[in-house]
Amino acid sequence: MERPKENFITEIIEKDLEQNIFSCKVHTRFPPEPNGYLHIGHAKSICLNFGLARTYDGLCNLRFDDTNPSKEEVEYVDSIKQDVRWLGFDWEDREFYASDYFEQLYQYALELIRRGKAYVCDLSPEEMRQFRGTLTEPGRESPFRERSVEENLDLFIRMRAGEFPDGSRTLRAKIDMASANFNMRDPVVYRILRATHHRTGDTWCIYPMYDFAHGLSDSIEGITHSVCTLEFENHRSLYDWFLKELEVFHPRQIEFARLNLSYTVMSKRKLLQLVQEKLVSGWEDPRMPTLSGLRRRGYTPEAIRAFCARIGVAKFNSLIDISVLENSLREDLNKRAPRRMAVLRPLKVVIENYPEDREEYLNAVNNPEDPDLGTRQVPFSRELYIEQDDFMEEPVKKFFRLAPGREVRLRYAYFITCREVIKNAAGEVVELRCVHDPETRGGDALDGRKVKATLHWVSARHALPAEIRIYDHLFTRENPSETEEGEDFTSLLNPDSLKVIEDCRVEPSLSGSKAGDIFQFERQGYFCLDLESVSDKLVFNRAVSLKDSWAKIKKNQ
């Protein structure tokens, strides 16, 4: 398992250990909100938090920050647990929920009131925004800010009892309305919200805000290092304020740069919009950056962990080119993926000097990078399919594949020479008549002659029908999160992000494959058998091409 590289976070932790700041093991947590599926950005946080615990012989919790029942679902909880396990991490018996602490958090809120550090406010959300001030002007204090401790306790207890309508009152921390940090301008601690919670049902009608619940949940669990992304940097003062005012165990919050990937959006809100508006087929759409989508496309946990290790941990946000992720997958699959032959756009080849009733089985290497995978037998017969692109009637310069009168090698099979081209009424090439050299069985000529091209093929008699789905980047702009005024990010969707190729042909050894099995189709790329496959029609998703074709396109442009 990959270990986190030395970085500014490990430096902080090692200094804390040296000074015995916490007098306990390093304890981290991965704290997703169950309001969507995890994406590749979450994978970076998962690898970092679990990796730090492993590096320092510590612990890592899985905690769901489930404080907003209007957006949370059990489906999301289940998918998150599946994704963390799939990545190769185990939280053992440390599965927690912020909702586990609702009563304790409520008691903390009462204590803030007793200490004169929180008050019940009757301002509406719009009025609160007006009172909040601007970047250049301080906020104004709420007219309800100086309520007595006794009145605030009474109102807050009645809020919990359900006496007031949704949105009519909030509990706010009493901090500083003139603070340069907006998060410190008397933030809301609790709001009234009648929504059924996926774990507590209708027990509660008030719910803590994330900033209040998150830090105190860390404290309750004994988290030593609360590692989060940079957007929480301005929230750290509030994180520390709650812990200090309540005089409880105080974890250290450390922020790192979130993952931004080119031609991708990482906002769960935007990803949810794509799903809800049916602009993709769902959270598991192979074009989505979700872990479930990447898994369905053919990404492996090893490749994603290697990618996270490669990009490292930084203090400043940057845009990582998606080719880095794709190359991590290529490197992993090149070592492990069995080779197979598949013809995406078939062109029929008839070998005229091969007997019609004959068939033979040829030896084919499963993976030259891994001799332990051995070999397989591929059937050969008189009628074959090759790729349409592997033939050109009038070959251009540097086209070395099949053409009239030209000899090429069929992978693992024979040398063949094209003798005749057959066309349909529209003038399209539909069949090639060829001859083979029986002395070249296995792909080499006894007389030592060479050919300039080797083609993949499948036997027409034995081939299986398949559908191939070719995926491209979901967006046309390198950074689709940066939109101009009035521009909808969905207008940047790539209309060619999915191309479906019907009537493909694959070798028969693929008949016993299971959904999720990954192969390298020789000369084509890496492909994963999709869960929509059926016995009479296999469906494959291209995980990644053999080479970084997108980078070549950009270079040419």
WOVENQUI-V301443 format. One record per residue. N is the residue number from 1. RES is the residue in one small letter. SS is DSSP state (helix for helix, strand for strand, loop for the rest). NEAR is the number of other C-alpha atoms within 12 Angstrom. Layout:
n-><N/N>
res-><RES/RES>
ss-><SS/SS>
near-><NEAR/NEAR>
This chain:
n-><1/2/3/4/5/6/7/8/9/10/11/12/13/14/15/16/17/18/19/20/21/22/23/24/25/26/27/28/29/30/31/32/33/34/35/36/37/38/39/40/41/42/43/44/45/46/47/48/49/50/51/52/53/54/55/56/57/58/59/60/61/62/63/64/65/66/67/68/69/70/71/72/73/74/75/76/77/78/79/80/81/82/83/84/85/86/87/88/89/90/91/92/93/94/95/96/97/98/99/100/101/102/103/104/105/106/107/108/109/110/111/112/113/114/115/116/117/118/119/120/121/122/123/124/125/126/127/128/129/130/131/132/133/134/135/136/137/138/139/140/141/142/143/144/145/146/147/148/149/150/151/152/153/154/155/156/157/158/159/160/161/162/163/164/165/166/167/168/169/170/171/172/173/174/175/176/177/178/179/180/181/182/183/184/185/186/187/188/189/190/191/192/193/194/195/196/197/198/199/200/201/202/203/204/205/206/207/208/209/210/211/212/213/214/215/216/217/218/219/220/221/222/223/224/225/226/227/228/229/230/231/232/233/234/235/236/237/238/239/240/241/242/243/244/245/246/247/248/249/250/251/252/253/254/255/256/257/258/259/260/261/262/263/264/265/266/267/268/269/270/271/272/273/274/275/276/277/278/279/280/281/282/283/284/285/286/287/288/289/290/291/292/293/294/295/296/297/298/299/300/301/302/303/304/305/306/307/308/309/310/311/312/313/314/315/316/317/318/319/320/321/322/323/324/325/326/327/328/329/330/331/332/333/334/335/336/337/338/339/340/341/342/343/344/345/346/347/348/349/350/351/352/353/354/355/356/357/358/359/360/361/362/363/364/365/366/367/368/369/370/371/372/373/374/375/376/377/378/379/380/381/382/383/384/385/386/387/388/389/390/391/392/393/394/395/396/397/398/399/400/401/402/403/404/405/406/407/408/409/410/411/412/413/414/415/416/417/418/419/420/421/422/423/424/425/426/427/428/429/430/431/432/433/434/435/436/437/438/439/440/441/442/443/444/445/446/447/448/449/450/451/452/453/454/455/456/457/458/459/460/461/462/463/464/465/466/467/468/469/470/471/472/473/474/475/476/477/478/479/480/481/482/483/484/485/486/487/488/489/490/491/492/493/494/495/496/497/498/499/500/501/502/503/504/505/506/507/508/509/510/511/512/513/514/515/516/517/518/519/520/521/522/523/524/525/526/527/528/529/530/531/532/533/534/535/536/537/538/539/540/541/542/543/544/545/546/547/548/549/550/551/552/553/554/555/556/557>
res-><m/e/r/p/k/e/n/f/i/t/e/i/i/e/k/d/l/e/q/n/i/f/s/c/k/v/h/t/r/f/p/p/e/p/n/g/y/l/h/i/g/h/a/k/s/i/c/l/n/f/g/l/a/r/t/y/d/g/l/c/n/l/r/f/d/d/t/n/p/s/k/e/e/v/e/y/v/d/s/i/k/q/d/v/r/w/l/g/f/d/w/e/d/r/e/f/y/a/s/d/y/f/e/q/l/y/q/y/a/l/e/l/i/r/r/g/k/a/y/v/c/d/l/s/p/e/e/m/r/q/f/r/g/t/l/t/e/p/g/r/e/s/p/f/r/e/r/s/v/e/e/n/l/d/l/f/i/r/m/r/a/g/e/f/p/d/g/s/r/t/l/r/a/k/i/d/m/a/s/a/n/f/n/m/r/d/p/v/v/y/r/i/l/r/a/t/h/h/r/t/g/d/t/w/c/i/y/p/m/y/d/f/a/h/g/l/s/d/s/i/e/g/i/t/h/s/v/c/t/l/e/f/e/n/h/r/s/l/y/d/w/f/l/k/e/l/e/v/f/h/p/r/q/i/e/f/a/r/l/n/l/s/y/t/v/m/s/k/r/k/l/l/q/l/v/q/e/k/l/v/s/g/w/e/d/p/r/m/p/t/l/s/g/l/r/r/r/g/y/t/p/e/a/i/r/a/f/c/a/r/i/g/v/a/k/f/n/s/l/i/d/i/s/v/l/e/n/s/l/r/e/d/l/n/k/r/a/p/r/r/m/a/v/l/r/p/l/k/v/v/i/e/n/y/p/e/d/r/e/e/y/l/n/a/v/n/n/p/e/d/p/d/l/g/t/r/q/v/p/f/s/r/e/l/y/i/e/q/d/d/f/m/e/e/p/v/k/k/f/f/r/l/a/p/g/r/e/v/r/l/r/y/a/y/f/i/t/c/r/e/v/i/k/n/a/a/g/e/v/v/e/l/r/c/v/h/d/p/e/t/r/g/g/d/a/l/d/g/r/k/v/k/a/t/l/h/w/v/s/a/r/h/a/l/p/a/e/i/r/i/y/d/h/l/f/t/r/e/n/p/s/e/t/e/e/g/e/d/f/t/s/l/l/n/p/d/s/l/k/v/i/e/d/c/r/v/e/p/s/l/s/g/s/k/a/g/d/i/f/q/f/e/r/q/g/y/f/c/l/d/l/e/s/v/s/d/k/l/v/f/n/r/a/v/s/l/k/d/s/w/a/k/i/k/k/n/q>
ss-><loop/loop/loop/loop/loop/loop/loop/helix/helix/helix/helix/helix/helix/helix/helix/helix/helix/helix/loop/loop/loop/loop/loop/loop/loop/loop/strand/strand/strand/strand/loop/loop/loop/loop/loop/loop/loop/loop/strand/helix/helix/helix/helix/helix/helix/helix/helix/helix/helix/helix/helix/helix/helix/helix/helix/loop/loop/loop/strand/strand/strand/strand/strand/strand/loop/loop/loop/loop/loop/loop/loop/loop/loop/helix/helix/helix/helix/helix/helix/helix/helix/helix/helix/helix/helix/helix/loop/loop/loop/loop/loop/loop/loop/loop/strand/strand/strand/helix/helix/helix/helix/helix/helix/helix/helix/helix/helix/helix/helix/helix/helix/helix/helix/helix/loop/loop/loop/strand/strand/strand/strand/loop/loop/loop/helix/helix/helix/helix/helix/helix/helix/helix/loop/loop/loop/loop/loop/loop/loop/loop/loop/loop/loop/loop/loop/loop/loop/loop/helix/helix/helix/helix/helix/helix/helix/helix/helix/helix/helix/helix/helix/loop/loop/loop/loop/loop/loop/loop/loop/strand/strand/strand/strand/loop/loop/loop/loop/loop/loop/loop/loop/helix/helix/helix/loop/loop/loop/strand/strand/strand/strand/strand/loop/loop/loop/loop/strand/loop/loop/loop/strand/loop/loop/loop/loop/strand/strand/strand/loop/helix/helix/helix/helix/helix/helix/helix/helix/helix/helix/helix/helix/loop/loop/loop/strand/strand/strand/strand/strand/helix/helix/helix/helix/helix/helix/helix/helix/helix/helix/helix/helix/helix/helix/helix/helix/helix/loop/loop/loop/loop/loop/strand/strand/strand/strand/strand/loop/loop/loop/strand/strand/loop/loop/loop/loop/loop/loop/helix/helix/helix/helix/helix/helix/helix/helix/helix/loop/loop/loop/loop/loop/loop/loop/loop/loop/loop/loop/loop/loop/strand/helix/helix/helix/helix/helix/helix/helix/loop/loop/loop/helix/helix/helix/helix/helix/helix/helix/helix/helix/helix/helix/loop/loop/loop/loop/loop/loop/loop/strand/strand/loop/helix/helix/helix/helix/helix/helix/helix/helix/helix/helix/helix/helix/helix/helix/helix/loop/strand/strand/strand/loop/strand/strand/loop/loop/strand/strand/strand/strand/strand/strand/loop/loop/loop/loop/loop/loop/loop/strand/strand/strand/strand/strand/strand/strand/loop/loop/loop/loop/loop/helix/helix/helix/loop/strand/strand/strand/strand/strand/strand/strand/loop/strand/strand/strand/strand/strand/helix/helix/helix/strand/loop/loop/loop/loop/loop/loop/loop/loop/loop/loop/strand/loop/strand/loop/loop/strand/strand/strand/strand/loop/loop/loop/loop/strand/strand/strand/strand/strand/strand/strand/strand/strand/loop/loop/loop/loop/loop/strand/strand/strand/strand/strand/strand/strand/strand/strand/helix/helix/helix/loop/loop/loop/loop/loop/loop/loop/loop/loop/loop/loop/loop/loop/strand/strand/loop/loop/strand/strand/loop/loop/loop/loop/strand/strand/strand/strand/strand/strand/strand/strand/loop/loop/loop/strand/loop/loop/loop/loop/loop/loop/loop/loop/loop/loop/loop/loop/loop/helix/helix/helix/helix/strand/loop/loop/loop/loop/strand/strand/strand/strand/strand/strand/strand/strand/strand/loop/helix/helix/helix/helix/helix/loop/loop/loop/loop/loop/strand/strand/strand/strand/loop/loop/loop/strand/strand/strand/strand/strand/loop/loop/loop/loop/strand/loop/loop/strand/strand/strand/strand/strand/strand/strand/strand/loop/loop/loop/loop/helix/helix/helix/helix/helix/helix/helix/helix/loop>
near-><20/25/24/32/22/19/20/21/30/30/17/24/33/22/15/22/21/14/12/14/20/23/15/21/25/37/37/43/44/44/42/39/33/34/29/37/43/43/41/40/36/36/41/40/40/47/45/44/44/40/39/40/33/25/26/24/16/25/32/41/38/38/36/39/38/38/45/33/34/18/24/26/26/22/18/26/31/22/27/35/33/21/35/39/22/25/37/23/31/27/30/15/11/21/26/29/32/41/37/24/31/33/21/20/35/33/21/33/43/33/25/33/34/25/22/26/33/41/42/43/36/30/26/21/19/12/19/28/21/17/24/31/25/18/15/12/17/21/28/22/29/32/15/26/30/20/26/19/24/19/22/34/28/21/30/40/28/21/32/34/18/24/19/22/20/22/25/25/34/42/44/43/41/37/31/28/29/23/26/20/26/28/33/30/34/39/43/39/43/41/39/37/31/25/24/23/29/27/26/23/15/18/21/30/35/43/44/41/35/32/35/43/41/44/45/43/44/44/36/26/32/29/37/38/43/42/45/39/32/24/18/24/25/22/28/31/29/36/37/31/29/41/31/19/27/28/17/22/25/29/37/30/33/33/28/30/30/35/37/32/36/28/31/41/39/32/28/29/17/25/35/29/21/31/23/16/14/14/27/27/19/24/34/30/33/38/45/42/44/36/41/37/34/39/41/37/41/44/45/38/34/29/35/44/38/32/36/38/29/22/32/31/35/29/20/18/19/19/26/27/24/31/31/26/38/38/29/32/41/35/27/29/36/30/25/26/33/35/38/39/42/44/39/41/28/34/35/32/39/33/33/22/21/24/17/16/12/16/19/22/23/23/19/30/26/29/24/19/18/17/14/13/17/16/21/22/22/35/29/38/31/32/34/39/43/41/34/27/24/34/35/25/28/16/17/12/8/11/18/24/34/41/29/25/22/28/30/37/35/42/33/33/36/34/35/43/32/33/24/23/27/22/16/11/8/8/11/15/23/25/28/38/31/33/29/32/28/20/17/25/23/26/30/24/24/15/9/10/16/16/24/17/25/28/35/41/43/44/39/31/27/26/35/30/34/35/32/37/37/30/35/32/35/35/32/24/21/27/26/29/28/22/16/12/7/9/12/16/30/28/19/26/28/24/18/17/25/26/20/21/23/21/24/32/42/47/40/30/27/38/25/16/26/20/26/28/34/38/45/39/38/34/27/31/38/44/51/43/39/34/25/21/26/20/19/18/26/37/40/47/45/43/45/44/31/26/22/23/19/26/17/11/10/12/9/8/7>
